[in-house]
Amino acid sequence: MCMTRILAAALALVLGAFTQVLAQEALSGTYEGVQEARGARIDIQPDGEGYTGTFYDAAGRSQRFEADKIGSTAHGVLDMDGGTVLLQVSPTRFGAEVILLPVTPQGEVEVARGRVEAFVRPGTILPEPPLGFLPAPLTQNTRITGNAFLTSYRLWGPAGVRNGYLALPDRVRTMMRFFPAVQLDVIHRLCQAPQPEGALAIALRGQGVSCPQVLKTLGRSGRKAEYEGEVESQLETLLSSIRCGEGYRESKRTCDNAARQVSQAALSLQTAANVLARYR
């Protein structure tokens, strides 16, 4: 086995093997870096059972790479700044999420020095990050508030959603269950994440759905706008309630109204399965 394959396998072990899921969008074509990755670019295309491509850093240096296909994600290796870096490229709503993890000369993966970068297709106009937006967390070890997660997760890649969901306080995850469209939206993203088992064990409990069902139904539904509208509506109420509970400056009227809607949602006993059934 060549060194590229060995290191790609190491990346899969560090970040976890993907479950067999249907990707919303296959990795193919050109992606341009935004935010901290501005000036960088990735050209990638399917090649047999994997991918080939070229990574261009912000300084204009380029490097060809080969990558294994694991689920919907490309796993490869780069030589950067005189060292080895493990590369993971995952499709996202607006383009691709890139994870870069340095490797020491002794072969140890330095997760603490890793970074997550956002890439988009040329010409894509990204929405302005909402107030309170938090960049996607690289690991599960950083504590995240409910407000930060709910404000940010739809702009993260699957790995970021997994890390953020597992970093949430239990009470926030419990509150989310009262809003089944939001719960389904999070499940949908978790189903596409590397090593999702721990997060899915929590998120799927009592929801009556599985990843194959969620990915198949939402992937082919012709009512995407209606589904996203339902998620947005529930998210607004949930976010208001979370902000009130976390001590953000909200009016008494807003908090009282959010409390009533949370009570109604809890009494409805709706689950992600009920929401999914409406979009079959």
Helices and strands as residue ranges (DSSP letters): H 3-15, E 29-33, G 35-37, E 41-47, E 50-56, E 62-70, E 73-80, E 83-91, E 95-103, G 111-113, E 115-120, H 146-152, G 153-155, H 158-167, H 170-176, H 180-190, H 197-203, H 211-220, H 224-245, H 252-268, H 272-277
